[in-house]
Amino acid sequence: MVKPNKSIAGDESVKSFIAHLEGEKGASVHTRGGYIADIGQFAAALWGGEAEPPFAWPGVTDRQARAFFAALAKDGVSAASIRRKIAALRTFYRFLQRRMAVLDNPFAFIHGPRTPRRLPKVLSAEECKAFLEQPAKLMESGEINEFQCLRDTALFEVLYSTGCRISEVMGLKWDEIDMAGGKLIVTGKGGKSRLVIVGKYARGALAAFRDRFGEGDGHIFRTHRGAVLSPRDAERIMKKYLASAGLPPDVTPHKLRHSFATQLIDAGVDVRNVQEMLGHASLSTTQIYTHVSLEHLKDSMALFHPRG
């Protein structure tokens, strides 16, 4: 597979586009880096990996664009990656069109290969309950101390109660949670903020942790010495409790989010309300959980219905 052009970030058109993503779209460093890599790979395919800017963006044709993606498919690049690269380059050219830097968008009518719908794996309510009981059990057996037990219980109760992304929770501070009202404002993708509800079990776990160990420097999820936990720390901690509960080791904090959404829809919550709680920009992203619920229903019918 062609490696991205090394000089792409120095191209004035690309620099303007990345500044637009950061300033007007609130794109993360990771997202901006992905755009640079995808644009750089296309530039390398057309002009070579050592070519220097400025690049001749107005001269790119539909045929060249299609040939690039055909070559990626031949090299075995996944359908999902190809679709992402098409979207990145189409967005880049739309930006150039608005700036009157190009007349046509060679990616406007290119559609990537279809990707099979993969339903997210979720835990049942009973499995979530078993998982959340593990910190107390491991403290009783002497495998973890009280600080770890109360902190970890609070962490996973908050994730399961709110459906938040792990990145939205790890840096939380005590003064950001309305404990009495059970509310919390988190900042999600694209710097967008939303209100989430913190359930009574999560509030109880947070209160137990705070009452016993105080607020420290203000960060909730920290080590005993005060260092803030990272999402990777949370995944590592989670694996210990999954093993203890006899649950699959590949379950991640994000699958608690999937479980939260699926269980709400199973309970009859409107999909648009779930969309708002998850912070999804598109309803179609949330609707995948209705398919997960349907699969659960089909399994139950097959198992329990006399003519299932």
BAFIZA-281898 format. One record per residue (C-alpha): x, y, z. Coordinates in steps of 0.02 Angstrom, whole numbers, plus 50000, padded with zeros to 5 digits. Layout:
// residues N
     X     Y     Z
     X     Y     Z
...
***
This chain:
// residues 308
     X     Y     Z
 50000 50000 50000
 50062 50175 49956
 50132 50272 50104
 50074 50453 50127
 50177 50592 50050
 50295 50660 50182
 50273 50842 50134
 50083 50849 50125
 50061 50950 50285
 50162 51091 50207
 50042 51115 50062
 49948 51280 50083
 49780 51205 50031
 49800 51064 50156
 49856 51183 50293
 49701 51291 50266
 49590 51137 50268
 49663 51071 50430
 49647 51243 50511
 49464 51243 50456
 49436 51072 50536
 49513 51129 50699
 49440 51304 50710
 49266 51283 50637
 49229 51098 50657
 49318 51067 50822
 49402 50911 50752
 49519 50820 50870
 49706 50796 50841
 49670 50614 50797
 49538 50663 50667
 49650 50795 50589
 49793 50672 50579
 49680 50548 50489
 49635 50676 50357
 49818 50720 50330
 49863 50535 50310
 49722 50502 50185
 49758 50657 50080
 49944 50620 50088
 49919 50443 50028
 49820 50504 49877
 49954 50635 49839
 50089 50501 49848
 49993 50389 49727
 49978 50531 49601
 50139 50628 49620
 50254 50517 49722
 50302 50504 49904
 50444 50629 49887
 50351 50762 49786
 50352 50938 49861
 50205 51058 49876
 50112 51147 49806
 50012 51004 49732
 49904 51019 49577
 49734 50988 49658
 49634 51070 49517
 49706 50949 49389
 49647 50788 49472
 49519 50691 49368
 49379 50570 49410
 49478 50433 49323
 49631 50462 49434
 49522 50460 49589
 49439 50296 49539
 49607 50218 49493
 49674 50261 49666
 49534 50170 49756
 49539 50024 49636
 49724 50003 49680
 49684 50007 49866
 49552 49872 49845
 49676 49766 49745
 49802 49785 49887
 49674 49714 50008
 49629 49875 50101
 49467 49848 50197
 49301 49915 50133
 49282 50022 50289
 49453 50104 50262
 49416 50139 50079
 49250 50219 50122
 49336 50327 50253
 49468 50385 50129
 49335 50428 50000
 49241 50531 50128
 49402 50620 50181
 49452 50668 50005
 49274 50717 49957
 49268 50832 50109
 49437 50906 50066
 49381 50946 49889
 49217 51022 49949
 49322 51139 50054
 49429 51183 49902
 49271 51215 49800
 49204 51336 49930
 49372 51426 49924
 49360 51432 49733
 49526 51338 49726
 49451 51202 49614
 49299 51193 49501
 49256 51009 49513
 49258 50878 49649
 49328 50716 49574
 49264 50619 49724
 49085 50683 49718
 49012 50529 49635
 49130 50394 49697
 49051 50268 49814
 49153 50143 49910
 49120 49957 49930
 48977 49907 50042
 49024 49859 50218
 48925 49722 50304
 48824 49783 50453
 48908 49720 50611
 48797 49726 50763
 48887 49781 50922
 48910 49648 51055
 48821 49690 51216
 48806 49624 51392
 48637 49578 51463
 48571 49669 51616
 48614 49515 51721
 48793 49512 51655
 48813 49699 51689
 48752 49671 51867
 48876 49528 51891
 49017 49635 51824
 48975 49783 51936
 48975 49671 52090
 49155 49616 52064
 49250 49759 52149
 49163 49722 52315
 49195 49535 52297
 49379 49561 52258
 49399 49678 52406
 49321 49546 52520
 49446 49418 52457
 49591 49540 52485
 49637 49555 52300
 49608 49743 52297
 49600 49877 52431
 49454 49986 52483
 49511 50135 52380
 49516 50030 52221
 49348 49951 52260
 49255 50114 52288
 49339 50205 52144
 49313 50065 52019
 49133 50037 52071
 49099 50223 52046
 49187 50224 51877
 49093 50078 51800
 48927 50127 51878
 48945 50299 51798
 48989 50225 51628
 48843 50104 51633
 48721 50232 51704
 48758 50371 51580
 48808 50279 51421
 48956 50398 51406
 49113 50362 51307
 49262 50319 51416
 49351 50476 51354
 49206 50583 51415
 49217 50516 51592
 49399 50492 51640
 49440 50675 51666
 49282 50717 51764
 49293 50827 51917
 49181 50825 52070
 49113 50999 52039
 49051 50948 51867
 48921 50827 51936
 48754 50884 52007
 48738 50747 52137
 48571 50808 52203
 48492 50827 52032
 48577 50675 51956
 48642 50772 51807
 48807 50793 51718
 48865 50892 51566
 48998 50802 51464
 49096 50857 51313
 49093 50731 51172
 49155 50718 50993
 49183 50880 50902
 49185 50975 51066
 48995 50961 51081
 48921 50963 51256
 48766 50868 51312
 48669 50834 51470
 48668 50655 51537
 48574 50579 51681
 48671 50498 51823
 48568 50358 51901
 48545 50325 52086
 48667 50178 52094
 48803 50282 52011
 48769 50429 52127
 48774 50312 52276
 48941 50240 52219
 49013 50414 52191
 48953 50472 52362
 49029 50320 52448
 49197 50352 52365
 49196 50537 52406
 49139 50514 52586
 49278 50390 52620
 49423 50468 52524
 49375 50650 52493
 49391 50749 52332
 49581 50759 52321
 49630 50887 52189
 49454 50882 52116
 49475 50740 51991
 49363 50593 52026
 49448 50446 51943
 49626 50449 52007
 49758 50339 52084
 49788 50337 52271
 49931 50460 52240
 49820 50579 52141
 49867 50541 51959
 49717 50546 51841
 49673 50378 51764
 49679 50360 51575
 49556 50264 51464
 49690 50130 51444
 49700 50115 51635
 49511 50090 51639
 49521 49950 51509
 49659 49864 51607
 49560 49875 51769
 49404 49811 51681
 49488 49651 51623
 49520 49600 51803
 49336 49611 51846
 49281 49526 51685
 49392 49377 51727
 49323 49373 51903
 49143 49374 51838
 49179 49242 51705
 49135 49363 51564
 49221 49374 51393
 49391 49460 51406
 49361 49563 51248
 49223 49667 51330
 49278 49849 51336
 49212 50006 51422
 49133 50052 51255
 49029 49893 51261
 48951 49957 51422
 48892 50103 51314
 48821 49979 51187
 48737 49883 51328
 48663 50043 51401
 48586 50092 51234
 48519 49919 51192
 48440 49895 51363
 48353 50064 51353
 48279 50021 51183
 48229 49849 51247
 48136 49939 51387
 48040 50045 51261
 48135 50210 51267
 48114 50308 51105
 48265 50293 50991
 48276 50483 50974
 48293 50501 51162
 48431 50369 51161
 48515 50465 51019
 48516 50622 51127
 48586 50530 51278
 48725 50451 51175
 48769 50613 51087
 48751 50540 50912
 48745 50670 50774
 48645 50553 50661
 48491 50451 50707
 48551 50312 50591
 48700 50283 50708
 48582 50253 50854
 48461 50145 50754
 48587 50002 50749
 48535 49966 50930
 48357 49932 50872
 48431 49794 50763
 48525 49725 50914
 48361 49723 51013
 48274 49634 50869
 48410 49500 50869
 48382 49476 51056
 48196 49460 51026
 48223 49331 50889
 48337 49229 51002
 48209 49234 51142
 48070 49181 51024
 48173 49035 50961
 48214 48982 51138
 48049 49004 51230
 47904 49013 51106
 47820 48844 51074
 47823 48876 50887
 47976 48989 50882
***
